[in-house]
């Protein structure tokens, strides 16, 4: 697609770093609920960053990649551990409102300043209202995904009974955006088994100006729709990591190039019949569509609205990034307010920042290696989102009376962190370290759903935990100070077990506590270190069976 001037999409599974900046680089990098492989470098290599809210073939569902398919290469791509199952949660845990979506759009824009941020929605009645909210939230593009496409790994119940045709959602999105004078602010794309140039022309006339293909190019590469993608037994060597089966793969890039040129050729012939020279002049011209004489459905709502409105570059959202505190920061001391969102994300070079006040949402998001921020104060939700090697430390406000049970940071901290360290000298809210795949962290208490879907890294909790701890956790280790001996009742037993801390792990735990005490001056850590041997039996190691087997075999 790079050769043709188009864009390939990495999908939600990430991309190998060695592809960045080469001919094999995917111009579109996807950010899905699992945040697999979403590092700072991954985002910086993108021309377009796509937030995948859902998939047309299985709307509202997550995904599960069995451990047997997580090879060394897959694990490297997804910043995870070989042989450990990976679960994609159904929702993004940092998006529960349109304001949350606007925050993620802003966070990603702070990382990839030159990248276009788009949002993938599912075709449905009412999607026009959602699309309007997405446009107001600052997205540069909207994708309406239909229910006819999708991977062979989608459950058959979803393939046959979930999702709606792209035509319904696309027509509504275009019409509602036009009526709200928002259509010129965003590009509109659709996908969902576009197979011919005729399909593309219908999408164009209904309001799309960009078009996504998956099934048809896959077939040109040799796919025969066996629908065993999830089993790793693809007989054509495509959806498998088995080296013997992969030898059967016969696809070449030229096959996809030729197919796309055929699509373009068919489009040009149809455009010539309509007397049009450019794609732009046909966007939204639904008056050029007509129903078949024997049609049993009334499609007037789809084709009864003709307005040639499309994206206009000068109308795109202005994020005012040049006005950010971290862009204008020339010293290493700063006072923050809640309006300082995603502070640190746009810092350049190796820095150690000392901050006071209140860190806004997404404090230290995607912070890279070589950068360290110490905050004397409190922080809002999403601290350390996508942490990528940097170090974050949060201490109670200076000269304040702070109780250990007081909450110091908000919800969903370290969501999708891939590496780095975080030290929190107080309580965290809900979903601490959800989908953490490599960061090391210390916190002095967490709310509900701590370490949910975690696949790697280490987390030490020096205080109480909320309900449903370690739900869906398949990798990494959580060390919990279980002074009340009630962790068994708090944790989710689906994937994990409780074990005493081994002597080898005890040394890692002790080192982590020492780093925590140095970074934050934590009184709790200091007390534990003074009587470490007495405290050690009170710590419980939370580990999945899969990860324990991996450690024993390593």
Order of alpha helices (4+ residues) and beta strands (2+ residues): beta-alpha-beta-beta-alpha-beta-alpha-beta-alpha-beta-alpha-alpha-beta-alpha-beta-alpha-alpha-alpha-alpha-beta-beta-beta-beta-beta-beta-beta-beta-alpha-beta-alpha-alpha-alpha-beta-alpha
